[in-house]
Amino acid sequence: MLKFRDVLNNIILGDRSGKELYNRIFVVSAYSNVTNWLLEHKKSGSAGIYTKFYHNEEYESALEAMCYRLIEINRKFADIGLHQAEADQFIKKRIAHARHYLNSMAKVVASGYVNKGDIYLAAREILASIGEAHSAFNSANIIKNNGLEAKFIDLCGFYDSEPLTIDERIQRAFRDIDFSKTLCVATGYTKGTEGIMRAFDRGYSEVTFSKIAVEVKADEAVIHKEYHLSSADPNIVGEEKCIPVGHTSFIIADQLADIGMEAIHPKAAKPLEINGINIRIKNTFEPKHDGTLISKNYISPTSKVEIVSGSDKVTGIEIYDPMMVGEVGFDMQIMEVFFRHGVSYILKSTNANCITMVVWDSPKLSSLIGELRERYNEIVVKPVAMVCCMGTNIALPGMLSKAATVLHDHGVNVEAFSQSLRQVNMQFVIRREKYNEAIIALNEALCLANS
């Protein structure tokens, strides 16, 4: 969104003319880092305004500083049509109301008469919505000032107290719009009685995007990203050594989401899949490229690995107990421990008296491992990496052998492995320091060689 000049020229205007300029709805996220400043940094966890509010620290001055930060962002778009006075006034008013809401909430929390959890969740929703409202207002304003009929669709419900669900708010917002004459720019945040962040937390923009597409019966749902959906991470293998996937299925999108490499949030993808709306992932900076189409029943006509991905921020936990063998429900007891500590696994591999699970690195692991060690004979904990070879057509003899051989040839030992009967994802657990080398080697041998 900070590169909105490219968005305007490549996506909104481009080579389009006449009716092609309309019949589109843009759902926008906040500008880069804004949600981190408002809530907390998604990766590092460093404090944002929400964190200060939660810990009863000085949040009002942080809100004031945020207002100036957002006004500074406005200045970046003066030369492409953003009306500075209107944009500044919009965000000042929004933040002033947010301050009023938070002050009222702080007083209610201090009274001791309420469930603090509900109040804090409401505060989180209020703060998150500011980023999307800011970018959506600016985008609609710029588009208008470039000669198109554009409408800012504010789904934040910031100034109303109507008890609408998320779906009801979206339905009402788009009910009377003539899309053939109006280009809509909607906030990625939607206010609803169920609380969009309660279910989806930071994935709410894509959920809004999905629900809008279903509501208006879109022909296609297009996601514009900085890169193509590629055979591997360009930051690891280099942009010249990865290729656009081109076509894949919702099943592969789910596999990616499971390892934290989301093409789209899985809870956003499901309504689109169920309603027969394909997703297209496009590179904002290559507007003439078709990108990658994600559809329900696609199977590659040739057997190949489409994507190599994974993570080096995972931990392997092995539970060994001689009483496990032949004991019905033994693994269920283990999973109850994981459930109590709020830890989900990405990979699970078993034998007669051992269960190995790979989980995300997390502060929760310390208490989980403590309880496991109290209950079971031997627990081994090891920082590891996981590399995955995914494709819609890899269920053929020799595919697993080829992947394992590539790893062997590069001195990468397989510590654990998992593959389901559906055979769309081969998951290899390896030493963490070998992660980049494994991704590069598998991409070269299995993706580029078959492109």
C-alpha positions in Angstrom: 0.0 0.0 0.0 3.0 2.4 0.5 3.7 1.8 -3.2 0.2 3.1 -4.1 1.6 4.9 -7.2 2.3 1.5 -8.7 -1.0 0.2 -7.6 -2.8 3.1 -9.2 -0.9 2.8 -12.5 -0.7 -1.0 -12.7 -3.9 -2.2 -11.2 -6.5 0.5 -11.0 -5.8 2.5 -14.2 -3.4 0.4 -16.3 -4.4 -0.1 -19.9 -8.1 -0.2 -19.0 -10.8 2.0 -20.5 -14.5 2.5 -20.3 -16.4 -0.2 -18.5 -13.3 -2.2 -17.7 -12.3 0.5 -15.2 -15.4 -0.4 -13.1 -17.1 -3.6 -11.9 -14.3 -4.0 -9.4 -14.1 -3.8 -5.6 -10.8 -3.1 -3.9 -10.3 -4.4 -0.3 -7.3 -2.7 1.2 -5.1 -3.5 4.2 -3.3 -0.9 6.3 0.0 0.7 5.2 3.1 -1.2 6.0 3.8 -1.5 9.7 0.7 0.6 10.8 -1.1 -2.4 12.3 2.1 -3.3 14.1 2.2 0.2 15.6 -1.4 0.0 16.6 -1.4 -3.5 18.2 2.0 -5.1 18.6 4.7 -6.1 16.1 3.5 -9.4 14.5 6.9 -11.0 14.4 9.0 -9.4 17.2 6.1 -8.8 19.6 7.4 -5.3 20.4 4.7 -3.1 22.1 2.2 -1.1 20.1 -0.6 1.1 21.4 -2.8 -1.9 22.3 0.0 -3.3 24.4 0.2 0.0 26.3 -3.5 0.1 26.9 -3.6 -3.5 28.1 -0.8 -2.9 30.6 -2.4 0.4 31.8 0.5 2.4 30.4 0.5 5.8 28.7 -1.4 5.1 25.5 -2.9 8.6 24.8 0.5 10.1 23.9 1.1 7.1 21.8 -2.1 7.7 19.9 -1.2 11.3 19.4 2.2 10.2 18.0 0.4 7.7 15.7 -1.7 10.5 14.3 1.4 12.4 13.2 2.9 9.2 11.8 -0.2 8.6 9.6 -0.2 12.3 8.5 3.4 11.8 7.4 2.3 8.8 5.3 -0.3 11.1 3.7 2.5 13.3 2.5 3.9 10.4 0.4 0.8 10.6 -1.9 0.4 14.3 -2.5 1.9 14.0 -6.0 -0.6 11.4 -7.1 -3.8 13.1 -6.1 -4.4 12.7 -2.4 -6.1 15.8 -1.0 -4.0 16.5 2.0 -6.4 18.6 4.1 -9.2 16.0 3.6 -7.0 13.1 4.4 -5.5 14.8 7.5 -8.9 15.8 8.8 -10.2 12.2 8.3 -7.5 10.5 10.4 -7.4 13.2 13.1 -11.2 12.7 13.6 -10.8 8.9 13.7 -8.0 8.9 16.2 -9.8 11.5 18.4 -12.8 9.2 18.6 -10.6 6.2 19.3 -9.0 8.1 22.2 -12.5 8.8 23.6 -13.5 5.1 23.3 -10.3 3.9 24.9 -10.6 6.4 27.8 -14.2 5.2 28.5 -13.0 1.6 28.4 -10.2 2.3 30.8 -12.6 3.7 33.3 -14.9 0.6 32.9 -12.0 -1.7 33.4 -10.8 0.2 36.5 -14.3 -0.3 38.0 -13.7 -4.0 38.4 -17.3 -4.8 37.4 -16.7 -6.2 33.9 -15.0 -9.1 32.1 -11.7 -7.4 31.2 -11.2 -9.9 28.3 -14.2 -8.5 26.4 -13.1 -4.9 26.9 -9.6 -5.6 25.8 -10.8 -7.4 22.7 -13.0 -4.5 21.8 -10.1 -2.1 22.3 -8.0 -4.3 20.0 -10.7 -4.1 17.3 -11.0 -0.4 17.6 -7.3 0.2 17.2 -6.9 -2.4 14.3 -9.7 -0.7 12.3 -7.9 2.7 12.2 -5.2 1.4 9.8 -7.6 0.0 7.3 -9.8 3.1 7.4 -6.8 5.3 6.8 -5.6 3.5 3.8 -9.1 2.9 2.3 -10.1 6.6 2.6 -6.8 7.7 1.0 -7.1 5.2 -1.8 -10.7 6.3 -2.7 -9.7 9.9 -2.5 -6.7 9.4 -4.8 -8.8 7.5 -7.3 -11.5 10.2 -7.4 -8.9 12.8 -8.0 -7.6 10.8 -10.9 -10.9 11.1 -12.7 -12.8 7.9 -11.7 -16.0 7.6 -9.7 -14.9 6.0 -6.5 -16.7 5.2 -3.2 -15.1 4.7 0.2 -16.8 1.8 1.8 -16.2 2.1 5.6 -17.0 -1.3 7.2 -15.5 -0.2 10.5 -18.8 0.9 12.0 -16.9 3.4 14.0 -19.7 5.8 14.6 -22.7 3.5 14.9 -23.9 1.1 17.6 -26.0 -1.1 15.3 -25.8 -4.8 16.4 -24.9 -6.1 12.9 -23.0 -9.3 12.2 -20.1 -9.1 9.8 -22.2 -10.5 6.9 -25.0 -8.1 7.6 -22.8 -5.1 7.6 -21.2 -6.1 4.3 -24.6 -6.9 2.7 -25.9 -3.5 3.8 -22.8 -1.6 2.6 -23.0 -2.9 -1.0 -26.7 -3.2 -1.3 -27.5 -0.2 -3.5 -24.3 0.3 -5.5 -24.2 0.3 -9.2 -20.8 -1.4 -9.8 -20.8 -0.6 -13.5 -20.4 3.1 -12.6 -18.6 3.1 -9.2 -15.3 1.7 -8.2 -15.5 0.7 -4.5 -12.6 0.8 -2.0 -13.5 -1.1 1.2 -11.7 -1.3 4.5 -10.1 -4.7 5.2 -11.6 -4.5 8.8 -15.3 -5.2 9.3 -17.1 -4.5 12.5 -19.5 -7.3 13.6 -21.2 -8.5 16.7 -19.1 -11.7 16.6 -15.8 -9.7 16.6 -13.7 -10.4 13.5 -10.5 -10.5 15.4 -11.8 -13.0 17.9 -11.9 -15.6 15.2 -9.3 -14.4 12.7 -7.0 -12.0 14.6 -4.5 -10.4 12.1 -6.0 -12.4 9.1 -9.2 -10.2 9.1 -8.5 -8.3 5.9 -8.6 -11.5 3.8 -11.7 -12.6 5.6 -13.4 -9.3 4.7 -12.2 -9.7 1.1 -13.6 -13.2 0.9 -17.0 -12.3 2.4 -17.4 -9.4 0.0 -16.6 -11.6 -3.0 -19.2 -14.1 -1.9 -21.8 -11.4 -1.2 -21.5 -9.8 -4.6 -21.0 -13.2 -6.4 -17.7 -12.1 -7.9 -16.4 -13.8 -11.0 -12.9 -14.0 -9.5 -11.1 -12.9 -6.3 -7.7 -11.4 -7.1 -5.0 -10.9 -4.5 -2.2 -8.5 -5.4 1.1 -9.1 -3.7 4.7 -7.9 -3.9 5.8 -11.2 -5.5 4.2 -13.9 -7.6 3.1 -17.1 -5.8 6.3 -18.8 -6.7 8.0 -22.2 -6.6 10.1 -21.1 -3.6 10.8 -18.0 -1.5 12.6 -15.5 -3.7 14.4 -14.2 -0.6 16.0 -17.6 -0.2 16.6 -18.9 -3.8 16.8 -15.5 -5.6 14.2 -14.0 -7.8 15.8 -15.4 -10.9 15.6 -18.9 -9.5 11.9 -19.1 -8.7 9.0 -19.3 -11.1 5.4 -18.4 -10.9 3.3 -21.4 -10.0 0.7 -20.6 -12.7 -2.1 -22.9 -11.5 -2.8 -24.8 -8.4 -5.6 -25.9 -6.1 -7.2 -24.9 -2.8 -5.7 -28.0 -1.3 -2.2 -26.7 -1.9 -3.2 -23.3 -0.6 -4.3 -25.1 2.6 -0.9 -26.8 2.8 0.9 -23.5 2.5 -1.3 -21.9 5.2 -0.5 -24.8 7.5 3.2 -23.9 7.5 2.6 -20.2 7.8 3.2 -19.3 4.1 -0.3 -18.1 3.4 -1.4 -17.4 -0.2 -4.7 -16.6 1.6 -5.9 -17.2 5.2 -7.5 -20.7 5.2 -10.7 -19.4 6.8 -11.0 -16.8 4.0 -10.3 -19.4 1.3 -13.1 -21.8 2.4 -16.1 -19.6 1.5 -14.6 -18.9 -1.9 -13.9 -22.6 -2.5 -17.5 -23.6 -1.5 -19.0 -20.9 -3.7 -16.9 -21.7 -6.7 -15.0 -18.4 -6.8 -11.4 -18.9 -8.0 -8.6 -17.0 -6.4 -5.9 -15.3 -8.6 -2.6 -14.3 -7.0 -0.9 -11.5 -9.0 2.3 -9.6 -8.8 1.5 -5.9 -8.5 4.6 -4.9 -10.4 4.0 -7.3 -13.4 0.4 -6.3 -14.2 0.4 -8.1 -17.6 1.3 -11.5 -16.1 -1.6 -13.8 -15.5 -0.3 -14.7 -12.1 -1.4 -17.9 -10.4 -5.0 -19.2 -10.5 -6.2 -21.2 -7.5 -9.2 -23.4 -8.3 -11.0 -26.3 -6.6 -10.4 -29.3 -8.8 -7.1 -28.4 -10.6 -4.7 -31.3 -11.0 -1.4 -30.6 -12.9 -1.4 -32.5 -16.3 2.2 -33.4 -15.6 3.6 -34.9 -12.4 5.7 -32.2 -10.7 6.4 -30.4 -7.4 4.8 -27.0 -7.7 6.0 -25.3 -4.5 8.9 -25.9 -2.1 8.4 -24.2 1.2 8.7 -24.6 4.9 10.0 -23.0 8.1 13.1 -22.9 10.2 11.2 -21.6 13.2 9.9 -24.9 14.5 10.7 -27.3 17.2 10.6 -31.1 17.2 9.2 -32.8 20.3 9.6 -36.6 20.6 7.6 -38.5 23.2 9.0 -41.9 24.0 7.2 -44.3 26.4 7.5 -48.1 26.4 3.9 -48.4 27.6 2.7 -46.8 24.3 2.9 -49.9 22.2 -0.6 -51.4 21.5 -2.2 -49.0 24.0 -5.5 -47.7 22.5 -5.9 -43.9 23.0 -2.3 -43.3 24.2 -1.8 -40.5 21.6 -5.2 -39.0 22.6 -3.8 -38.5 26.1 -0.8 -36.7 24.7 -3.0 -34.5 22.5 -5.0 -33.5 25.6 -1.8 -32.1 27.1 -1.1 -30.1 23.9 -4.7 -28.8 23.9 -4.4 -27.6 27.5 -1.3 -25.6 26.6 -2.8 -24.2 23.4 -0.2 -25.8 21.1 -1.0 -27.2 17.7 1.3 -29.5 15.7 2.3 -29.1 12.0 3.6 -32.6 11.5 3.1 -35.9 13.4 5.0 -39.1 12.9 4.7 -42.3 15.0 6.1 -45.7 15.6 5.5 -48.4 18.2 6.6 -46.4 21.2 7.4 -43.0 19.9 5.5 -40.0 18.7 7.3 -37.1 17.1 5.5 -33.8 16.6 6.8 -30.5 15.0 5.3 -27.3 16.5 5.9 -23.6 16.0 8.5 -22.0 18.3 6.6 -20.4 21.1 6.9 -19.3 24.7 4.1 -21.8 25.4 6.5 -24.7 24.8 8.2 -24.4 28.2 5.1 -25.2 30.2 4.0 -27.9 27.7 7.4 -29.7 27.8 7.4 -29.5 31.6 4.1 -31.4 31.8 5.2 -33.9 29.2 8.3 -34.7 31.1 6.3 -35.3 34.3 4.0 -37.7 32.5 6.1 -39.7 30.1 9.2 -41.8 30.1 11.5 -39.7 27.9 11.0 -36.3 26.1 13.5 -35.1 23.4 13.2 -31.5 22.3 15.2 -30.2 19.3 15.1 -26.9 17.3 14.6 -28.1 13.7 13.4 -26.9 10.3 10.8 -28.4 8.0 10.9 -28.4 4.3 7.8 -29.3 2.2 7.4 -30.4 -1.4 3.9 -29.7 -2.6 1.9 -30.4 -5.7 -1.4 -31.4 -7.1 0.1 -34.3 -9.0 2.9 -35.9 -7.0 1.3 -39.2 -6.1 3.5 -41.2 -8.4 6.3 -43.8 -7.7 9.7 -42.2 -7.5 8.7 -38.7 -6.5 9.5 -39.2 -2.8 12.7 -41.0 -3.7 13.8 -38.1 -5.9 13.2 -35.6 -3.2 15.0 -37.7 -0.6 17.9 -38.2 -3.0 18.3 -34.5 -3.6 18.5 -33.9 0.2 21.1 -36.8 0.5 23.2 -35.4 -2.3 23.4 -32.1 -0.4 24.3 -33.6 2.9 20.9 -33.0 4.4 19.8 -35.8 6.8 16.0 -36.4 7.2 15.3 -36.5 10.9 11.5 -37.3 10.5 9.1 -37.4 7.6 5.3 -37.3 7.0 3.0 -37.8 4.0 -0.7 -38.5 4.0 -2.5 -40.9 1.6 -3.7 -37.9 -0.5 0.0 -37.3 -1.4 0.0 -33.6 -2.0 2.7 -32.7 0.5 6.0 -34.4 1.4 7.2 -33.0 4.8 10.9 -33.4 5.8 12.2 -32.5 9.2 15.9 -31.5 9.0 18.5 -29.7 11.0 17.8 -26.0 11.2 21.1 -24.8 9.8 20.4 -26.8 6.6 17.1 -25.1 5.9 18.1 -22.6 3.2 20.4 -25.2 1.5 17.5 -27.7 1.3 15.0 -25.2 -0.1 17.5 -24.1 -2.8 18.4 -27.7 -3.8 14.8 -29.0 -3.9 13.6 -25.9 -5.9 16.4 -26.4 -8.4 15.9 -30.1 -8.8 12.1 -30.5 -8.6 10.6 -27.2 -9.7 13.0 -25.5 -12.1 14.1 -28.8 -13.8 10.4 -29.5 -14.7 9.3 -26.0 -15.7 
